[in-house]
């Protein structure tokens, strides 16, 4: 951080391949569990709606083990899981959520499970293919949405993937299902905790 003309200015920090692959490796088993286990997905969604962080953490730990977390939270419409990164980065967050301000305590287990099924190939490819991860990072850091969209659609093939945003040195994949009037976002982005 620098002070310029009396104002604090944070140096733009870019996403790295290491950070993106780290979140993919850790979260892939979680998404696989959500996709494969209807009961687990339903219990997870209920805990999100009830903002029951203790249940969510126990369920998450049953899949990812004792991996260090930098942050973990829910707002009744989604969940946010942050992992520490080496400096100058701080935290990389992975989330699935409805945008705040639209609704409260609404989160569909069936939709979350469908999103998990849709993103498993993406997270698997990021975890196993450094070249693919590098292309994603290049597109995100260059704010090249058309290129990022093409890359993502090679692995996320559901027609329910309806929108894409680049922000916070990350990507926000929007999914729209007929059973809900809300768009659900699967997100990977950098956060600064300081």
C-alpha positions in Angstrom: 0.0 0.0 0.0 1.2 3.5 -0.8 0.1 7.0 0.1 -0.4 9.3 -2.9 -1.7 12.8 -2.5 -3.0 12.0 1.0 -4.9 9.0 -0.2 -4.1 5.3 0.4 -3.6 3.5 -2.9 -3.4 -0.3 -3.0 -1.2 -1.7 -5.7 -3.2 -3.8 -8.1 -2.5 -7.5 -7.3 -3.1 -10.0 -10.0 -4.4 -13.6 -9.8 -1.7 -16.2 -10.1 -1.8 -19.7 -11.5 -0.7 -21.1 -8.1 -3.6 -19.4 -6.3 -6.2 -20.6 -8.9 -4.8 -24.1 -8.8 -4.7 -24.2 -5.0 -8.4 -23.4 -4.7 -9.3 -25.9 -7.4 -7.3 -28.8 -5.8 -8.9 -28.1 -2.4 -12.4 -27.5 -3.6 -12.7 -30.3 -6.2 -13.5 -33.0 -3.7 -16.2 -30.8 -2.1 -17.9 -30.1 -5.5 -17.7 -33.8 -6.3 -19.4 -34.7 -3.0 -22.1 -32.1 -3.6 -22.7 -33.4 -7.1 -22.8 -37.1 -6.1 -24.7 -37.0 -2.8 -28.2 -35.5 -2.8 -28.5 -35.8 1.0 -25.2 -34.0 1.6 -26.3 -31.2 -0.8 -29.7 -30.9 0.8 -28.2 -30.7 4.3 -25.6 -28.2 3.1 -28.3 -25.9 1.6 -30.4 -26.1 4.7 -27.4 -25.0 6.8 -26.7 -22.1 4.4 -30.3 -20.9 4.7 -30.2 -21.1 8.5 -26.7 -19.5 8.5 -25.5 -22.5 10.6 -21.8 -22.0 10.3 -20.9 -24.9 12.7 -22.8 -27.5 10.6 -21.3 -26.1 7.4 -17.8 -26.2 8.8 -18.2 -29.8 10.0 -19.6 -30.8 6.6 -16.8 -29.0 4.7 -14.1 -30.5 7.0 -15.5 -34.0 6.4 -14.5 -33.6 2.7 -11.4 -31.3 2.7 -9.9 -32.3 6.0 -7.8 -29.9 8.0 -6.7 -27.5 5.2 -6.1 -24.1 6.7 -8.9 -21.5 6.1 -8.4 -17.8 6.1 -12.2 -17.1 6.2 -15.4 -19.0 6.1 -18.9 -17.6 6.1 -22.5 -17.7 5.0 -25.0 -14.9 4.6 -28.1 -17.1 4.3 -28.0 -16.9 0.4 -24.6 -18.5 -0.2 -21.3 -19.6 1.3 -17.7 -18.2 1.1 -14.6 -20.2 1.7 -11.2 -18.4 1.8 -7.8 -19.9 1.7 -4.5 -18.1 2.7 -2.0 -17.2 0.0 1.6 -16.1 0.2 2.3 -12.3 0.1 1.7 -10.1 -1.8 -1.6 -11.9 -2.2 -3.8 -12.4 0.9 -6.8 -14.7 0.4 -8.4 -16.5 -2.5 -12.1 -17.1 -1.9 -14.4 -19.6 -3.6 -18.1 -19.2 -3.2 -21.5 -20.0 -4.5 -24.1 -17.4 -3.8 -27.1 -15.3 -4.9 -26.3 -11.6 -5.1 -27.0 -9.7 -1.8 -30.0 -7.4 -1.7 -32.3 -9.7 -3.8 -33.6 -12.1 -1.2 -32.8 -13.5 2.3 -32.4 -17.1 3.6 -33.0 -18.6 0.2 -30.6 -21.2 -1.2 -31.6 -24.3 -3.2 -29.9 -27.6 -2.6 -31.0 -28.8 -6.0 -29.5 -25.8 -7.8 -26.3 -25.9 -5.7 -26.0 -29.6 -6.6 -26.5 -28.8 -10.3 -23.9 -26.1 -10.2 -21.5 -28.5 -8.5 -22.1 -31.0 -11.3 -21.4 -28.2 -13.9 -18.2 -27.0 -12.3 -16.6 -30.3 -11.4 -15.0 -30.6 -14.9 -13.7 -27.0 -14.6 -12.1 -27.5 -11.2 -10.7 -30.8 -12.4 -9.1 -29.2 -15.5 -7.7 -26.3 -13.4 -6.2 -28.8 -10.9 -4.8 -31.2 -13.4 -3.8 -28.9 -16.3 -1.4 -26.0 -15.5 -1.6 -24.8 -19.1 -5.4 -24.4 -18.9 -5.1 -22.7 -15.5 -2.5 -20.3 -17.0 -4.8 -19.4 -19.8 -7.7 -18.7 -17.4 -5.4 -16.5 -15.3 -4.1 -14.6 -18.4 -7.7 -13.9 -19.5 -8.8 -12.8 -16.0 -5.8 -10.5 -15.5 -6.2 -9.0 -19.0 -9.9 -8.5 -18.3 -10.5 -10.4 -21.6 -14.0 -11.6 -21.1 -14.6 -13.2 -24.6 -11.4 -15.3 -24.2 -12.3 -16.3 -20.7 -15.8 -17.2 -21.8 -14.5 -19.5 -24.5 -12.1 -21.2 -22.1 -14.8 -21.8 -19.5 -17.4 -23.1 -22.0 -14.9 -25.8 -23.0 -15.4 -27.3 -19.5 -18.7 -25.8 -18.2 -21.0 -27.1 -20.8 -24.5 -26.7 -19.2 -26.8 -24.2 -20.9 -27.7 -23.0 -17.4 -24.3 -21.1 -17.4 -25.7 -17.8 -18.6 -23.4 -15.0 -17.6 -19.8 -14.2 -16.7 -18.1 -11.4 -14.9 -14.5 -10.6 -14.2 -13.9 -8.6 -10.9 -11.6 -8.6 -7.9 -8.9 -10.4 -10.0 -11.4 -13.3 -10.3 -14.3 -14.8 -12.2 -18.0 -15.0 -11.4 -20.0 -17.6 -13.3 -23.7 -17.0 -13.3 -26.1 -19.9 -13.4 -29.9 -19.5 -14.0 -32.4 -22.3 -13.5 -36.1 -22.4 -14.2 -36.9 -23.3 -10.6 -35.6 -20.0 -9.3 -35.9 -16.3 -10.3 -32.4 -15.7 -8.9 -29.0 -16.1 -10.6 -26.6 -18.2 -8.6 -22.9 -17.3 -8.9 -19.9 -19.7 -8.6 -17.0 -17.4 -7.8 -13.3 -17.4 -7.4 -11.7 -14.1 -6.4 -8.9 -12.4 -4.4 -9.8 -10.8 -1.1 -7.7 -8.5 1.1 -8.2 -9.1 4.8 -5.9 -6.3 6.0 
